[in-house]
Every structure is written in structure tokens, then in C-alpha cells.
Amino acid sequence: MKRFIFSLLACATTSFAGDFSGDAGLQLYSLRDIFKKDAAGALDQVKAFGVKSVETYNTPSPAPTELRKLLDERGIKAVSGHFGYDMFQKDSAAVVASAKALGLEYVGVAWIPHTVAEFNMAAAEKAAADFNTWGEALAKHGLKFMYHCHGYEFKPVAEGSEKTFMDVLMEKTKPEFVAYEMDVFWVVHPGADPVKYLAKYPGRWQLMHIKDMAKTARVGVFTGHTDVKEGVAAGTGRMDWPAILKAAAASGVKHYFIEDEHPEAVTQIPQSLKYLNTLK
């Protein structure tokens, strides 16, 4: 796996410069192609990036205890993790056990099962009720439930309405039990404004995915799906990162993770880190 490991520490530090102070972690799904073949090699790549915190995703191997060992050996901390909605429904105890083994602070889901036709008020209200239930249960174990937005939630609840299903989720979930992770790409893709939503719900957005979008990408789509090649290195796409990160800091975002699903993510991630380090 050495061919994947770049010497990037000189140009890609995880500490942002300028007026914004935070740490750029990495969602491990960005390195999924490497990870599924060689988890240790993928984490060596993370370390070579200079990244010290990560967000995990639902993967069958390595086991949580083994993954924790690999992370600890490299001085990397897993802050949050994504699990399947069905996992919470079928075996929430297993989710808790995995989260505790990994040492996570935040535990959540990134997709509400639905078809485009099915994501309606009833689906949003059911998800909100589930989130409250799971969040209260996780709190008893010292864990925080979070939901990662994925685009379709920003569809208006009715034609001509300014209220979206994202608003419904926010309104019907309890702040003490449910936090949110803003994936900037999946706010802009449906045509919403991340700065507006950060200001509208201070304290609710506690995590963020830093993911830029190609300037040629189509927006105003509520499917939650797109070509992975439309995700580009931070600073090269359409996002106004200085404004977004300023709003994120004011809103109370605590953890930031680069997520890059592009086939050339290994090349783009250091570009994103380098860009973030120049922000003032």
C-alpha cells in the first residue's frame, strides 16, 4: 500500500489558518476502495495526510475492536460514525456496542429509506420519531445521535411552500437527543443555502462534511443521488467556503470532516486540506 501514501505533511495540515479555527478530519468512506482491501493501508494514508480525526462508516470489517486498535496505533481518533437505519431498527444494542468499542462521540445515520415518491410528511415525521427514540437511548450510554442530511430533505413540504422536510425534522426532534451533520454538497445540490440553514438552526448542526461541487453540476434535484465525479476538491467548485465556515463557527459546528467520493479522492483530499489551510 505504500504507493498510496503521499508525503503531504508539509502542505496539508489539519489546523485551519486565519480567522477560522477547527480541525479537518476525514470521512473514511472517502478511501473506501483502499479500505475494503487493506484497512491498515487506508489508515496509513490518513496519517500521511496529516489527519488526526475520522468519521467511520458502516463496513463489515475490520471489527470495531480491531479498527480501534489500528486507529490508536496511528494516533487517529474516531469521533463519529455512520450506521444503517435498519441497524438501529433491528439491533440498536449492536450499534451501541460498536460505537463504544470505537470510542465514538456521535452515532447516526446518513439515509432515511424511501423512494422519491415516498419521502413525504409521514416519512419525515416517522424518521423524527425514530431519531428521538434512538437519541434518548444513546444518551443513556453517553453517546449522541446525529443525522447526516442527504438532499431530499430540502424538498418543500408543498408546492410553493418555503418550509422543507428538513425544517420538519428540525422542529420535531429534541435538541437534547438529536444533532445534525450538514453535508454542504447535499444542501446545495437540492438548491438550498447552507449559510441560511446554519443561521436558522444554531446549535443543531454540530458536525459538517466539507464537500465541494463542480460548477457544472445540476442543482435543484431532490433525489439524494448524483455522479460522484461532481464532488471536487474544496476551493475548486461552487461553494463559498469562507462564508459557509464562518456561519458554521457561529452556528456551533464542532467537528468537520472532508468527504470526497470522487475516484481521484486520494489526489483531491490533500488539495482540499491545502486550500482550507489558506483560508483567512
Residue frames as qw, qx, qy, qz and C-alpha x, y, z in Angstrom:
[[0.000, 0.881, 0.473, 0.000, 0.00, 0.00, 0.00],
 [0.428, -0.496, 0.036, 0.755, 2.99, 2.30, 0.07],
 [0.257, 0.246, 0.500, 0.789, 2.19, 3.51, -3.43],
 [0.167, -0.771, -0.536, -0.301, -0.94, 5.13, -1.98],
 [0.498, -0.726, -0.254, 0.401, 0.88, 7.00, 0.75],
 [0.377, 0.757, 0.051, 0.531, 1.85, 10.55, -0.07],
 [0.493, -0.251, -0.336, 0.762, 4.25, 12.75, 1.91],
 [0.001, -0.717, -0.419, -0.557, 1.82, 15.57, 2.48],
 [0.481, -0.648, -0.426, 0.409, 2.55, 16.83, 5.94],
 [0.354, -0.187, 0.067, 0.914, 4.42, 19.84, 4.61],
 [0.113, -0.130, -0.371, -0.913, 1.47, 21.11, 2.59],
 [0.546, -0.396, -0.518, -0.526, -1.61, 19.69, 4.29],
 [0.077, 0.061, -0.740, 0.665, -2.05, 20.37, 7.98],
 [0.218, -0.538, -0.804, -0.127, -5.36, 19.72, 9.67],
 [0.186, -0.622, -0.402, 0.645, -5.42, 23.04, 11.52],
 [0.327, 0.796, 0.386, 0.332, -7.18, 25.81, 9.61],
 [0.401, -0.030, -0.092, 0.911, -5.38, 29.14, 9.33],
 [0.087, -0.406, -0.263, -0.871, -6.82, 32.62, 9.60],
 [0.400, -0.291, 0.244, -0.834, -9.97, 33.57, 11.44],
 [0.886, -0.136, -0.179, -0.405, -11.49, 30.09, 11.42],
 [0.075, -0.481, 0.844, -0.226, -10.15, 27.57, 13.90],
 [0.903, -0.011, 0.174, -0.393, -11.06, 23.91, 13.64],
 [0.368, -0.365, 0.829, 0.209, -9.76, 20.53, 12.65],
 [0.672, 0.359, -0.361, -0.537, -10.29, 18.92, 9.28],
 [0.595, -0.170, 0.780, -0.096, -11.00, 15.26, 9.82],
 [0.297, 0.249, -0.725, -0.569, -11.83, 12.71, 7.14],
 [0.848, 0.064, 0.250, -0.463, -14.87, 10.54, 6.50],
 [0.429, -0.344, 0.808, 0.212, -13.27, 7.14, 5.89],
 [0.700, 0.501, 0.501, -0.091, -15.75, 6.38, 3.10],
 [0.287, 0.874, -0.268, -0.288, -13.54, 8.67, 1.01],
 [0.060, 0.561, -0.817, -0.117, -10.95, 5.85, 0.97],
 [0.844, -0.005, 0.346, -0.410, -13.47, 3.01, 0.67],
 [0.843, 0.458, -0.269, -0.083, -11.74, 1.36, -2.31],
 [0.318, 0.522, -0.699, 0.370, -8.49, 1.10, -0.34],
 [0.448, -0.368, 0.548, -0.603, -10.19, 0.40, 2.97],
 [0.917, 0.022, 0.111, -0.384, -12.09, -2.69, 1.84],
 [0.849, 0.364, -0.355, 0.145, -8.84, -4.29, 0.65],
 [0.633, 0.064, -0.433, 0.639, -6.43, -3.04, 3.28],
 [0.345, -0.884, -0.298, -0.105, -7.82, -1.14, 6.28],
 [0.634, -0.558, 0.045, 0.534, -4.37, -0.63, 7.77],
 [0.470, 0.142, 0.365, 0.791, -3.11, 0.77, 4.48],
 [0.025, -0.769, -0.428, -0.475, -6.05, 3.16, 4.27],
 [0.483, -0.856, -0.154, 0.105, -5.33, 4.43, 7.78],
 [0.632, -0.253, 0.195, 0.706, -1.66, 4.82, 6.89],
 [0.264, 0.493, 0.411, 0.720, -2.90, 7.07, 4.09],
 [0.296, -0.877, -0.325, -0.193, -4.99, 9.06, 6.55],
 [0.629, -0.642, 0.010, 0.438, -1.95, 9.54, 8.76],
 [0.547, 0.052, 0.325, 0.770, 0.14, 10.61, 5.77],
 [0.061, 0.751, 0.400, 0.522, -2.46, 13.27, 5.01],
 [0.148, 0.211, -0.411, 0.875, -1.79, 14.69, 8.48],
 [0.572, -0.420, -0.258, -0.656, -5.37, 13.98, 9.52],
 [0.071, 0.218, -0.822, 0.520, -5.89, 13.08, 13.18],
 [0.459, 0.186, 0.625, -0.603, -9.64, 12.53, 13.41],
 [0.163, -0.008, -0.806, -0.569, -12.02, 10.48, 11.32],
 [0.683, 0.072, 0.264, -0.677, -15.62, 9.54, 10.89],
 [0.256, -0.099, 0.951, 0.140, -16.33, 5.87, 10.32],
 [0.625, 0.137, -0.272, -0.719, -18.90, 4.29, 8.05],
 [0.854, -0.093, 0.394, -0.327, -20.78, 1.02, 8.17],
 [0.516, 0.522, -0.662, -0.151, -18.31, -1.61, 6.99],
 [0.944, -0.221, -0.178, -0.170, -18.32, -5.33, 7.87],
 [0.863, -0.240, -0.050, 0.442, -14.59, -5.46, 8.55],
 [0.391, 0.093, -0.829, 0.389, -12.42, -4.96, 10.41],
 [0.460, -0.631, -0.622, 0.058, -14.38, -5.49, 13.60],
 [0.156, -0.935, -0.043, -0.315, -14.80, -2.36, 15.76],
 [0.700, -0.665, 0.187, 0.185, -12.23, -3.53, 18.33],
 [0.757, 0.045, 0.320, 0.568, -9.68, -4.23, 15.61],
 [0.298, 0.758, 0.225, 0.535, -10.39, -0.92, 13.87],
 [0.389, -0.916, 0.025, -0.096, -9.95, 0.91, 17.17],
 [0.784, -0.399, 0.262, 0.397, -6.58, -0.80, 17.60],
 [0.613, 0.370, 0.327, 0.616, -5.47, 0.26, 14.10],
 [0.019, 0.900, 0.164, 0.404, -6.60, 3.83, 14.77],
 [0.580, -0.806, 0.092, 0.075, -4.87, 4.03, 18.15],
 [0.807, -0.135, 0.262, 0.511, -1.62, 2.74, 16.69],
 [0.443, 0.440, 0.296, 0.722, -1.62, 5.68, 14.29],
 [0.154, -0.285, -0.312, 0.893, -2.75, 8.36, 16.72],
 [0.237, -0.214, -0.466, -0.825, -6.09, 8.78, 14.95],
 [0.232, 0.187, 0.710, -0.638, -9.36, 9.31, 16.81],
 [0.109, -0.404, -0.772, -0.478, -12.76, 8.21, 15.54],
 [0.143, 0.015, 0.310, -0.940, -15.16, 11.00, 16.56],
 [0.651, 0.243, 0.237, -0.679, -18.34, 9.91, 14.87],
 [0.179, -0.086, 0.938, 0.285, -19.73, 7.04, 12.86],
 [0.597, 0.148, -0.214, -0.759, -22.46, 6.27, 10.35],
 [0.281, 0.026, 0.954, -0.102, -24.60, 3.16, 10.72],
 [0.167, -0.242, -0.734, -0.613, -27.51, 1.88, 8.68],
 [0.507, -0.238, 0.072, -0.825, -31.06, 2.95, 9.54],
 [0.852, -0.111, -0.422, -0.288, -32.00, -0.73, 9.54],
 [0.537, 0.127, -0.678, 0.485, -29.26, -1.47, 12.08],
 [0.168, -0.181, 0.423, -0.872, -30.87, 0.91, 14.55],
 [0.722, -0.108, -0.131, -0.670, -34.25, -0.70, 13.91],
 [0.880, 0.018, -0.460, -0.115, -33.09, -4.31, 14.19],
 [0.824, -0.257, -0.320, 0.391, -30.25, -4.24, 16.74],
 [0.016, -0.926, 0.097, -0.364, -29.61, -0.91, 18.42],
 [0.740, -0.626, 0.231, 0.085, -27.60, -2.71, 21.13],
 [0.832, 0.119, 0.248, 0.482, -25.09, -3.79, 18.50],
 [0.306, 0.803, 0.069, 0.506, -24.80, -0.19, 17.30],
 [0.423, -0.869, 0.166, -0.196, -24.08, 0.96, 20.85],
 [0.868, -0.338, 0.264, 0.250, -21.51, -1.80, 21.35],
 [0.703, 0.414, 0.192, 0.545, -19.71, -0.88, 18.12],
 [0.061, 0.891, 0.011, 0.450, -19.77, 2.82, 18.97],
 [0.608, -0.763, 0.211, -0.053, -18.35, 2.23, 22.45],
 [0.884, -0.092, 0.255, 0.380, -15.64, -0.06, 21.09],
 [0.546, 0.555, 0.171, 0.604, -14.62, 2.62, 18.60],
 [0.358, -0.383, -0.287, 0.802, -14.74, 5.39, 21.21],
 [0.101, 0.506, 0.464, 0.720, -17.25, 7.44, 19.24],
 [0.048, 0.217, 0.395, -0.892, -18.94, 10.59, 20.48],
 [0.550, 0.336, 0.002, -0.765, -21.58, 10.84, 17.75],
 [0.280, 0.062, 0.944, 0.163, -23.51, 7.94, 16.23],
 [0.461, 0.479, 0.216, -0.715, -26.01, 8.25, 13.44],
 [0.629, 0.379, 0.653, 0.184, -27.44, 7.58, 10.03],
 [0.084, -0.388, 0.338, 0.853, -26.98, 9.22, 6.65],
 [0.288, -0.040, -0.663, -0.690, -30.05, 7.98, 4.79],
 [0.545, 0.127, 0.542, -0.627, -33.74, 7.56, 5.53],
 [0.251, 0.112, 0.904, 0.328, -35.04, 4.61, 3.48],
 [0.421, 0.623, 0.346, -0.561, -37.56, 5.85, 0.91],
 [0.488, 0.394, 0.537, 0.564, -38.32, 6.31, -2.75],
 [0.085, 0.114, 0.093, 0.986, -38.65, 9.78, -4.21],
 [0.414, -0.449, -0.477, -0.632, -42.44, 9.40, -4.11],
 [0.656, -0.477, -0.577, 0.100, -42.46, 8.15, -0.53],
 [0.407, -0.141, -0.363, 0.826, -40.45, 10.91, 1.16],
 [0.210, -0.652, -0.368, -0.629, -43.36, 12.95, 2.38],
 [0.337, -0.617, 0.279, -0.654, -44.65, 14.36, 5.64],
 [0.924, -0.313, 0.002, -0.219, -45.44, 10.93, 7.05],
 [0.870, 0.195, -0.245, 0.381, -41.93, 9.67, 6.26],
 [0.223, 0.575, -0.326, 0.716, -40.32, 12.76, 7.78],
 [0.559, -0.560, 0.199, -0.578, -42.42, 12.55, 10.94],
 [0.982, -0.162, -0.100, -0.013, -41.69, 8.84, 11.37],
 [0.691, 0.350, -0.310, 0.552, -37.96, 9.48, 10.96],
 [0.091, -0.625, 0.294, -0.717, -38.12, 12.29, 13.53],
 [0.804, -0.449, 0.093, -0.379, -39.87, 9.98, 16.00],
 [0.954, 0.051, -0.179, 0.236, -37.24, 7.28, 15.40],
 [0.430, 0.532, -0.320, 0.656, -34.43, 9.79, 15.86],
 [0.399, -0.628, 0.252, -0.619, -35.88, 10.94, 19.19],
 [0.947, -0.279, 0.015, -0.158, -36.20, 7.34, 20.39],
 [0.870, 0.206, -0.188, 0.406, -32.70, 6.37, 19.32],
 [0.211, 0.651, -0.272, 0.676, -31.22, 9.60, 20.61],
 [0.594, -0.610, 0.215, -0.478, -32.71, 9.13, 24.06],
 [0.989, -0.144, -0.006, 0.044, -31.47, 5.53, 24.16],
 [0.710, 0.410, -0.214, 0.531, -27.95, 6.50, 23.06],
 [0.100, -0.762, 0.238, -0.594, -27.78, 9.30, 25.63],
 [0.828, -0.511, 0.119, -0.196, -28.01, 6.69, 28.39],
 [0.924, -0.020, 0.084, 0.373, -24.70, 5.33, 27.09],
 [0.338, -0.692, 0.162, 0.617, -23.02, 8.72, 26.81],
 [0.385, 0.112, 0.630, 0.665, -23.49, 8.85, 23.03],
 [0.274, 0.530, 0.111, -0.795, -25.10, 11.50, 20.81],
 [0.580, 0.441, 0.664, 0.169, -27.35, 10.59, 17.90],
 [0.067, 0.568, -0.213, -0.792, -26.91, 12.58, 14.70],
 [0.679, 0.533, 0.505, 0.016, -28.49, 12.65, 11.26],
 [0.292, -0.315, 0.462, 0.776, -26.50, 13.47, 8.13],
 [0.528, 0.624, 0.192, -0.543, -28.60, 15.32, 5.54],
 [0.496, -0.051, 0.747, 0.439, -28.64, 13.91, 2.03],
 [0.011, -0.030, 0.489, 0.872, -30.50, 16.35, -0.21],
 [0.232, -0.427, -0.763, -0.426, -34.07, 15.05, -0.43],
 [0.281, -0.566, -0.622, 0.462, -34.95, 16.59, 2.95],
 [0.090, -0.356, -0.007, 0.930, -34.79, 20.08, 1.43],
 [0.053, -0.370, -0.722, -0.583, -37.81, 19.46, -0.79],
 [0.321, -0.190, 0.156, -0.915, -40.69, 21.86, 0.07],
 [0.274, 0.146, 0.876, -0.369, -43.48, 20.19, 2.04],
 [0.457, 0.662, 0.579, -0.134, -45.94, 21.54, -0.52],
 [0.476, 0.450, 0.351, 0.669, -45.71, 23.32, -3.83],
 [0.021, 0.781, 0.118, 0.613, -44.95, 26.97, -3.26],
 [0.663, -0.741, -0.102, 0.004, -44.12, 26.49, 0.42],
 [0.199, 0.786, -0.500, 0.305, -40.90, 27.82, 1.90],
 [0.648, -0.465, 0.542, -0.265, -40.99, 25.11, 4.56],
 [0.552, 0.399, -0.714, -0.160, -38.99, 21.99, 3.77],
 [0.904, -0.259, -0.332, -0.072, -38.87, 18.48, 5.20],
 [0.544, 0.204, -0.470, 0.665, -35.54, 19.49, 6.75],
 [0.238, -0.406, 0.220, -0.854, -37.48, 22.06, 8.75],
 [0.830, -0.309, -0.210, -0.415, -39.90, 19.32, 9.81],
 [0.828, -0.007, -0.464, 0.314, -37.04, 17.12, 11.01],
 [0.255, 0.298, -0.400, 0.828, -35.56, 20.00, 12.97],
 [0.437, -0.388, 0.069, -0.808, -38.87, 21.01, 14.51],
 [0.878, -0.249, -0.159, -0.378, -39.93, 17.52, 15.53],
 [0.805, 0.037, -0.469, 0.362, -36.66, 16.27, 17.02],
 [0.541, -0.833, -0.095, 0.066, -35.47, 17.06, 20.52],
 [0.299, 0.839, -0.380, 0.248, -32.24, 19.09, 20.63],
 [0.482, -0.622, 0.577, -0.219, -31.07, 17.26, 23.74],
 [0.801, -0.060, 0.595, -0.014, -31.18, 13.94, 21.89],
 [0.729, 0.484, 0.404, 0.266, -30.70, 14.69, 18.19],
 [0.170, -0.681, 0.286, 0.652, -27.87, 16.58, 16.48],
 [0.739, 0.643, 0.193, -0.064, -27.35, 17.12, 12.76],
 [0.536, -0.314, 0.463, 0.632, -24.44, 16.82, 10.39],
 [0.458, 0.793, 0.044, -0.398, -24.52, 19.23, 7.47],
 [0.639, 0.046, 0.541, 0.545, -23.10, 17.80, 4.27],
 [0.086, 0.595, -0.068, -0.796, -22.64, 21.04, 2.35],
 [0.042, 0.092, -0.781, -0.617, -22.84, 19.27, -1.00],
 [0.119, -0.410, -0.892, -0.146, -26.23, 17.79, -0.11],
 [0.034, 0.679, 0.413, -0.606, -27.57, 21.18, 0.95],
 [0.103, 0.532, -0.321, -0.777, -26.54, 22.92, -2.26],
 [0.085, 0.021, 0.902, 0.422, -27.50, 20.02, -4.58],
 [0.075, 0.615, 0.785, 0.003, -31.25, 20.45, -3.92],
 [0.151, 0.649, 0.259, 0.700, -30.85, 24.23, -4.23],
 [0.499, -0.819, -0.279, 0.048, -30.76, 25.24, -0.56],
 [0.204, 0.800, -0.306, 0.474, -28.43, 27.72, 1.12],
 [0.725, -0.162, -0.554, 0.375, -26.09, 26.25, 3.78],
 [0.175, 0.182, -0.321, 0.913, -25.43, 29.66, 5.35],
 [0.505, -0.345, -0.135, -0.779, -29.16, 30.21, 5.78],
 [0.838, -0.291, -0.430, -0.170, -29.72, 26.83, 7.41],
 [0.583, 0.018, -0.518, 0.626, -26.73, 27.22, 9.72],
 [0.052, -0.212, 0.228, -0.949, -28.11, 30.54, 10.92],
 [0.620, -0.308, -0.295, -0.659, -31.67, 29.22, 11.17],
 [0.901, -0.345, -0.238, -0.112, -30.80, 26.31, 13.48],
 [0.124, 0.692, -0.588, 0.400, -27.91, 27.34, 15.75],
 [0.438, -0.404, 0.704, -0.386, -26.67, 24.56, 17.97],
 [0.898, 0.156, 0.291, -0.289, -28.37, 21.83, 15.95],
 [0.791, 0.553, -0.233, 0.120, -25.69, 21.45, 13.28],
 [0.599, -0.725, 0.333, 0.065, -22.83, 20.01, 15.31],
 [0.626, -0.202, 0.606, 0.447, -20.88, 18.29, 12.53],
 [0.471, 0.754, -0.085, -0.450, -20.12, 19.17, 8.92],
 [0.788, 0.126, 0.466, 0.382, -18.98, 17.42, 5.77],
 [0.044, 0.734, -0.286, -0.615, -16.73, 19.62, 3.69],
 [0.566, 0.215, 0.726, 0.327, -17.54, 18.58, 0.15],
 [0.133, 0.505, -0.191, -0.831, -17.34, 20.91, -2.83],
 [0.652, 0.493, 0.568, -0.101, -19.39, 20.66, -6.01],
 [0.427, 0.101, 0.509, 0.741, -18.33, 21.05, -9.64],
 [0.155, 0.379, 0.055, -0.910, -19.50, 24.34, -11.08],
 [0.355, 0.096, -0.634, -0.680, -21.18, 22.46, -13.92],
 [0.045, -0.203, -0.959, 0.191, -23.25, 20.22, -11.64],
 [0.330, -0.486, -0.494, -0.641, -27.01, 20.44, -11.85],
 [0.010, 0.035, 0.671, -0.741, -28.78, 21.72, -8.73],
 [0.559, 0.030, 0.048, -0.827, -32.42, 21.77, -7.67],
 [0.662, 0.049, -0.710, -0.237, -32.60, 17.96, -7.54],
 [0.576, -0.467, 0.376, -0.555, -34.18, 16.13, -4.59],
 [0.907, 0.091, -0.387, -0.141, -33.08, 12.56, -5.28],
 [0.624, -0.670, 0.401, -0.019, -30.05, 12.46, -2.99],
 [0.839, 0.032, 0.424, 0.339, -28.09, 10.87, -5.83],
 [0.325, 0.896, -0.199, -0.228, -25.53, 12.24, -8.26],
 [0.829, 0.413, -0.257, 0.276, -22.40, 11.33, -10.21],
 [0.716, -0.583, -0.057, 0.379, -19.54, 11.01, -7.70],
 [0.585, 0.182, 0.167, 0.772, -17.32, 12.90, -10.16],
 [0.039, -0.819, -0.241, -0.519, -19.32, 16.05, -9.36],
 [0.614, -0.773, -0.030, 0.155, -17.55, 16.16, -5.99],
 [0.594, 0.626, -0.188, 0.469, -14.39, 18.23, -6.41],
 [0.562, -0.089, -0.414, 0.711, -11.55, 19.44, -4.20],
 [0.200, -0.842, -0.390, 0.316, -12.57, 22.18, -1.76],
 [0.169, -0.694, 0.154, 0.683, -11.96, 25.61, -3.23],
 [0.128, -0.148, 0.699, 0.688, -12.27, 24.49, -6.85],
 [0.034, 0.479, 0.846, 0.231, -16.07, 24.25, -7.03],
 [0.110, -0.636, -0.370, -0.668, -19.10, 26.44, -6.48],
 [0.554, -0.670, -0.464, 0.166, -19.17, 26.60, -2.66],
 [0.045, 0.807, -0.197, 0.555, -18.40, 29.87, -0.87],
 [0.744, -0.184, -0.559, 0.317, -16.31, 28.24, 1.85],
 [0.204, 0.165, -0.384, 0.885, -15.28, 31.41, 3.72],
 [0.470, -0.283, -0.017, -0.836, -18.95, 32.34, 4.20],
 [0.826, -0.209, -0.463, -0.244, -20.02, 28.77, 4.99],
 [0.667, -0.051, -0.569, 0.478, -17.27, 28.14, 7.55],
 [0.010, -0.232, 0.299, -0.926, -17.84, 31.49, 9.20],
 [0.650, -0.277, -0.140, -0.694, -21.53, 30.64, 9.54],
 [0.819, -0.110, -0.563, 0.028, -20.65, 27.15, 10.78],
 [0.404, 0.089, -0.557, 0.721, -18.46, 28.54, 13.55],
 [0.274, -0.207, 0.176, -0.922, -21.21, 30.97, 14.58],
 [0.756, -0.181, -0.337, -0.531, -23.82, 28.19, 14.49],
 [0.629, -0.508, 0.508, -0.296, -21.82, 25.92, 16.78],
 [0.914, 0.292, -0.280, -0.030, -20.40, 23.26, 14.46],
 [0.608, -0.681, 0.407, 0.001, -17.87, 21.26, 16.49],
 [0.617, -0.230, 0.685, 0.312, -16.41, 18.74, 14.04],
 [0.513, 0.687, -0.221, -0.464, -15.51, 18.98, 10.37],
 [0.687, -0.112, 0.684, 0.219, -14.81, 16.10, 8.02],
 [0.296, 0.465, -0.534, -0.641, -13.72, 16.18, 4.42],
 [0.718, 0.187, 0.664, -0.089, -15.73, 13.66, 2.44],
 [0.275, 0.582, -0.495, -0.584, -14.57, 13.05, -1.11],
 [0.805, 0.146, 0.551, -0.166, -16.29, 10.30, -3.10],
 [0.527, 0.741, -0.302, -0.284, -14.52, 11.12, -6.38],
 [0.977, 0.135, -0.066, 0.155, -12.46, 8.28, -7.95],
 [0.557, 0.468, -0.281, 0.626, -9.41, 10.55, -7.55],
 [0.521, -0.826, -0.142, -0.162, -10.09, 11.27, -3.89],
 [0.802, -0.341, -0.016, 0.490, -6.52, 10.41, -2.86],
 [0.441, 0.264, 0.157, 0.843, -5.33, 13.28, -5.05],
 [0.143, -0.702, -0.294, -0.633, -8.15, 15.68, -4.17],
 [0.640, -0.679, -0.342, 0.117, -8.04, 15.31, -0.39],
 [0.580, -0.306, -0.062, 0.752, -4.61, 16.95, 0.01],
 [0.145, 0.386, 0.303, 0.859, -5.76, 19.72, -2.33],
 [0.415, -0.735, -0.409, -0.347, -8.75, 20.32, -0.06],
 [0.683, -0.563, -0.237, 0.401, -6.56, 20.34, 3.04],
 [0.476, 0.001, 0.100, 0.874, -4.13, 22.77, 1.45],
 [0.068, -0.567, -0.366, -0.735, -6.98, 25.08, 0.45],
 [0.550, -0.732, -0.390, -0.097, -8.55, 25.03, 3.91],
 [0.673, -0.390, -0.149, 0.611, -5.20, 25.92, 5.42],
 [0.314, 0.188, 0.178, 0.913, -5.10, 29.12, 3.36],
 [0.184, -0.746, -0.525, -0.367, -8.48, 30.45, 4.45],
 [0.243, -0.035, -0.373, 0.895, -8.48, 33.70, 6.36]]
